[in-house]
Each structure stands twice: as C-alpha cells, then as structure tokens.
Amino acid sequence: MAEIAPDKLPERLARAKAVSAIVLHGTDAYLRDLCRNQIVDAYVPEGARDWAVSRVSPAASGWDEVFGRAETLPMLAHRQVVIVEGVESVENLGDKSRDAIVGALEKYLASPAPFTVLLLEAGELDRRQKFFKLLAEKTLMVVLSIGNESAASLAAQIARDLGVEIDRDAAALLADILNSEPARIRIELEKLASYVQGRGRIASSDVEALVVAARKNTVWQLADMLATRKRDAALEFLDNLLREGEQPIGIVGAIASRYRILIRARELAASTPGYRAAGILGMGAPFAETAVRQAHLVPKRALLAGLVALAETDSQLKSSNPNPRATMEFLITRLTSPHPAGR
C-alpha cells in the first residue's frame, strides 16, 4: 500500500473503508502506543474492547494462532483488532520456516477477514527480505519516526486531544527545542494546556515562557558557542548536559540536525527576516532567525567538515568500548578549531 508518518494516520483512519492490515514499524515506544490507541479507537467501540481487541506473540504462540484469531468472528462487535507483537522475529527463523510464514501471510493478505484489522508491530526490519517487501506491498505501514515538520503536526494533534489549539509557529518551536521527541512534546503540551487554561490556545510566547525558559541548556545554545568557537564555554556546557543526564549519542544527533539546518540557512541572505526563514527552514520564526544568524558566522566548508566530524563521532560512540566523555570533548575541540582553509 504505502508508508506514512504517524501524524498522517488519523486522516487515513477517518476514511470510510477499514484497513485490513497495518504495520507499526519502528522502535519509538511512545509513537507505537499512540498509533495503536488511535487504531483501536477508530475501529472498536470502547464497550466492546474486552473481547474485540486481542494480543498475540507469534514468537510464543506461533503464526497459526495469529491467523486463527484473525479469521474468527468477534463477539458482540462488527470488527476486531488483532495486535501481533514482535513480528520481526520472523527474520530470525531458518529459511524453510520463514518462507512458510511469509507464504501463509501472503495467502491471508490476498483475502483478509473483512471483520478483522490485523495490527502488526515490528521493531527493525530488513528491507531486503521478502517478509518486509510483502508487508510494504500489502499493508499500510506507519513508520514510527518523525522529522521536525511531522513533529509539529503531531504537536498540533496532541494539543487538540488535550482540548486546546496551538499556533503553527508555536508547534514548530516546541518540536524544535525538544528535538522532535514525541514523549517530551506530550509532557510539555500537558503543562502548556494547563498554563493557557481558559484561553484555549497556545502561542509561541507561551512556549518561550514555559518551555524555553525552563530548558537552560539547549542544543541551540551549544550550536551558538560552536559557531563562535567559544571552546571553554562549549566544554563547560557539554559538562552540564552530561550532568543533567543527556546521552552523548543524542547530543551528537541533535547537533548534526542543527548543522544540517545551518547549511540550508547558509543559502539564505543574512538579512532574511525570521518569519520568511521560518517557512523555508520549517521551524518557528525565533529559531529560524537564530539559524540564519549562526549560519553566517561559519563558512559553508566548515559546516560540511563539522558534519563529517559528527558522523565519525557517532560511529565511535557506537563502537564496542567507547569513552563517551573523552569522545565528546574531542568532538567539541574539533568543532571549535579554526575554520579549515580551502575552496
């Protein structure tokens, strides 16, 4: 069928025709729970969920149990959701067993039970295998990861679920400062919903007052120190981040995301106003204005060299015996060194 982002799922579920099979593909536990709940809400009335929503682990019960439940009429409900957990376990089977399951699933998906929504939950899948290709072709696949733009849409959706509205710029700003992490977005939106109680609408000024002010150590601040090559301040800032429990691999990913934004912002004129840069960069106006300012402090070749350094650090942190603090301190030293000469 197709691959969609989590923020597009409600729109797809709202269509009249039910989806016979849906795959939740990815490791983000918050997004998986969110999407699963939306699917159950869309297809099974609350009063019928005790008998029309079931869970099966094929690794424990086998795939015969999955197909048996899918083809059994639900009691006192027009439709049921059969949640199949850990379907990536298929990839660890021998060729003969794996081919048998793929064949059985292909046969079922060719003529699915009209009263069943088969909800297949998978972590990482090998896109080269026949199993993944079958799922990609015959099911609606929801990829459990989001970029900045999708995170802003998700923030708007969560806000509506909490009974408030959020301005587009405010949603983009919130997604940006929280590194597009759905669980953290939900937590901050719960606080913001209480903060604007009676007004019913969250503005950028509310996000700045309640969230930005509370986060003394943000990656944007670190990016500013790197852009201006304030090595001592950046190393001290890194120490604060690590003390607060931030994971080195997460810091590297966030900085790399900022560097990619800065490379795009480098193409804009230094005088580009924040509101115009916001539409191009897909972020709130205050952060877009900061991005353009930071980008013009650094030659483009230095930004590209920084991305190389970040990729190498990411690889080192994922090695078998890394020294995270030393690796991060060396990264900061590289990123605050004099800008490389060259074309």
N, C-alpha and C positions, 0 to 999 in steps of 0.2 A: 504493500500500500504506500506508506510514506513514513518519513521520520519527522517528528515535530518536537518543538520545545515545550516544556511544562506549561508556560503561560498560554499556549495555544490550545491546550487540552479542553478547558471549559467550553470554548467555542465549538470544538469538534463534538463534544458530548451533547451539546444542545440541539444538534440536528436530530431530526425525527427518527432516522434509522439507526438501530443499535449496531455497535461494532462487535463482531463475533469473537475477535481475539485481539488483545492489547498486550504489548511488551513494555515493561518499565526497565530501561537499560541504563545502568549506571550504579555508582556506589554511594551517592548522596542520600543518607537515611531520611533527612527531613523532606527532600523532594519526593522520595518514594512514598512516604506516609501521606504527604499532601495529595499526590496524584491518586493513590489508592483510595483515599477517602472521597475524593471527587467522583471517582468511577462508581463506587458503591452508592453514594448519594444520588447519582444520576439514574441508576438502573434498579435499585431495590428500595422500596419504601421502608422507613425506619422500623415499623412494627413487624416486618417480615424478615429482618436480618438474622434472627437467631437460626432460622432454617434455610434461608436462601443465600447465605454467604458462608462459604467453607474454605478451609485452607488444606493444601496438600503439599507434602515434601516428597518429590519423586525419588530423591536420594534414599529416603527411608521407606516409602510405601510402594514405589515403583510407578511407572507410567500407566500401567493398566488401571490403577486406582484413579489417576487423573482423567483418563478417557471415560471410565465408568461413571464418575460423578458428573462429568460434562454431559453425558448422554442420558442421565436420569432426570425425569421431570421434577421440578422443585415443588415442595408442598406449599399450598396457600399463597403462591406468588406467580406472577406472569413470567418473571425472569430471575435467574440466579447469577451470582458472580462466584466463579471458582478460582481462588487465588493459588497459584502454583509457585512455590518458593524455591529459590536456588536452582533455576533451570540450567545455569552454566555448568552444573555437574555432569551434563551430557558429554561435554568436551573431554572429560577425564576418563571416559569409558574406552574399552577396546573398540577397534574398527567395526567388528561384527555387531556388537551391542548398540553402538552409536548409530550405525546405519539402520538397524531395525527400528529404533526410536524415531529417527528422522522420517523413515518411511511411514510409520504409524501416524505421526503428527501431520505429515503431508496429506495422508488419506483423510484424517479428521478435518483439516482446514479446507479441503476441497468440498466438503459437505458438512459444515458445522451444525451443531444442535441449535435451532432457532431460539430456544429459550435460555441459552447459556452465553455469558460473557466470560471467556477464558482469559484470566489475567496472569500473564507470565512475568515473573520478577527475576531479573538476571543482573549479576554484577558485571564483570568484564567478560566480553565475548570476543572470540577470534573471528574477525570479519572475513577471513579467508575460508573458513569452514562452511560446509554445506548447510549445517544447522543454522548459522547466522543468516545465510543467503535465503533460506526458506522463510525465516521469521521476517526478514526485511521485505520480502515479496508478498507474503500472505497476511501480515498483521499490521496493525497501527503501532508503530514503535515510538515511544516517548523517551527521548534522550535526557537523562537526569543530570544535565549540566546547563548552565546559563551564562551568557555574556552580560555585559553592562546594560545593553538595551533591553534584553529579556528580563533581567533582574528588576529594572524599573517598571516594566509591565507587571511582573509578579508582585512588586510592592503595591502597585495600584489595586491589584486584585485582592491582596491580603487586607489592605485598608478597607475595601468595600465589605469584606467578610466581617471586619470588626465594627462596621456601622459608620465609617467615616469616608471622606474623599481625600485624596492627596493630589496636589498640583503636580503637573508633569515635571517641572523643574525640581520640585522637592523630592519626587520619587527618584529622579536621576541622581540627585545629590546624595540621597540616602544610600542608594545602591553603590555609588562610587566610594564613599568613605567607609563602607562596610565590605569592600572587596567582592561585591555581588554574592555574598554568602547568605542563602535563604533563611537559615535558622536565626542568624543575628538580625536580619531585616525584620523578621517576625517579632522578635523580642523588643526591638526599638519601636516598632509600629504600635505594639501594645501600650508602651509608655506614652507615645505621641497621641494615641487615641484618647487616653485619659487626660493628657495635657490640654487638648483642644475641646474637651467635653463642653457641649453647649454651642460651640461654634461649628463643629461638624466638618471642618476642612483643615487639612494640614498644609501649611505653606513652607517655602524654603526657610523663612525666618524662624519657624518653629523647629525645623531640623537643625539649623545652626545654633539655636538657643539650647536645645535639649541634648542633641547628639554630638555635634562637633565640639561644643564646649566641654562635654564630658570626656571626650577622647583627646587627651593631651598629647598622646603620641600617635600620630597618623603617618602613613607612608608618604603622604604628600609633603609633610614637614621634612621627612628624611630625604625625599627627592629634591627638595629645595636646597638642603645642605650639600647634597651630592653635586647639584648643578653649579653651586657657587664654590665648590671644592673646600668646604669647611670640614676638614678631616677630623679634627679633635671633637668638634660638636657632633659629627655624624657617628663617631665611635661611642661617644657618651650616650647618644640617642639609641644606638643599637643595644647598648647595655641595658637601658631602660626597657626596651621592647622585650628583650630576653627575660628580664626580671619579672615582667608582667605576664609571662607565660606564652608569648608569641613563639611559634615554631619557626626555626630558620628556613625550612623549605617553603613555608607560607610567606615569609618576608621576601624571599627571593622571587617567588611568583608574583607578589604584589608589585615589587619594584620593576620587574620585567614588564608587567602590564602598563605601568606608568611610562616606562621608556618607549613602549610602542605608541602610546598616546602622544608622547612628546615628539616622536618622529613625524607623526601626522600633523601635529600642531606647528612643527618647524616649517611646514609648507605654507602656512598662513602668514599674512603680513603681521609684523609686530604690533601694528595699530588696530588689529581686528578686535572689535568690541566683544565682550563676553557673551552677549545674547546671540550674536551671529556665530561665534565659535562653538557655542553650545550645540546648535543644530548639526554642525559638521562633525564634531567630536563625540556626540551622543552622551553628553553629561550636563550637569547643572551649570548655569552661567558663571557663578563664582569660581568653580573649579576649572571651567574652560578658560576663563581669563587668566588664572594662575598657570595653566598649562602652556598657554601661548607665551606668557612672560618667561617661564622657566626654559621653554624650548629655545628661545632666542639668546639664552645665556651660554648655550653649548653648541659647538659646531656639529653638524649632522654626522660627520665621520666619527666624532666622539660618542654620540648616541649609539651608533651602529656597533662601535667597539665595545660599548657598555653591554649591549645585548649579548655579544659573544662571551664576555666575562660572566654574565649572569647564567648563560646556558652551561658554561663549564662548571660554575659553582653548583648549579642544580645537579649535574652529573656526579660531582664529588660528594654532595650530601647524600645521594642515593647509593653510594658505594658501601662496601661491607663494613669498613672501620673508619668512619669519618670523625674528625674532631670539629663539631659544629661551630663552636665559638671561634676557634682559630680560622676556620674556613671563612666565616662571615667577616671577621676582622680583615683578613687578606682581601676579600672582595671590596670592602669599603676603601681600603688602601688603593686598590686598582682604580676604582671609580672616582676617586678624588685626586688621582695623579694628574700632572699637566696634560692637557689635551694633546692627542697624538698629531704629529705633523703629517702632511700628505695631501693628495688631491681630495 
